[in-house]
């Protein structure tokens, strides 16, 4: 099962805005099915110390309240 989109040579030749559009389009396919599958896989495999913050990030993204969030480890 395909759970993600990766940068290949074709994508690396695009501008950042074009890459963002490709990634957003991929994860929005199938009524956001690709996004929800990726979310499930990430949350199942992530270190427990990051699970809460990543869950919050996913929730905020789904609500349209945040574009991206990058936690800094302590």
VENRA-V538057 format. One record per pair of residues at least 4 apart in sequence whose C-alpha atoms are under 7 Angstrom apart, sorted by the first residue. I is the first residue (numbers start at 1). J is the second residue. D is the distance in Angstrom with one decimal. If there is no record, write none. Layout:
i;j;d
I;J;D
I;J;D
//
This chain:
i;j;d
3;34;6.8
3;37;6.4
3;38;5.4
4;38;6.6
5;23;7.0
7;11;5.6
7;12;6.4
8;12;6.2
9;13;6.6
11;19;6.4
14;18;5.8
14;19;6.1
15;19;6.2
16;20;6.1
17;21;6.2
18;22;6.3
19;23;6.2
20;24;6.0
21;25;6.0
22;26;6.2
23;27;6.3
24;28;6.0
25;29;6.2
26;34;7.0
27;32;5.8
27;34;4.8
27;35;4.6
28;32;4.1
28;33;6.9
28;34;6.7
28;35;6.5
29;33;6.3
29;34;6.3
30;34;6.9
32;36;6.3
33;37;6.1
34;38;6.1
35;39;6.1
36;40;6.1
37;41;6.3
38;42;6.1
39;43;6.0
40;44;6.1
41;45;6.3
42;46;5.8
43;51;6.3
46;50;6.6
46;51;6.3
47;51;6.6
50;54;6.1
51;55;5.9
52;56;6.2
53;57;6.2
54;58;6.1
55;59;6.1
56;60;6.1
57;61;6.1
57;69;6.6
58;62;6.1
59;63;6.3
60;64;6.3
60;65;5.2
60;66;5.7
61;65;5.8
61;66;5.1
61;67;6.2
//
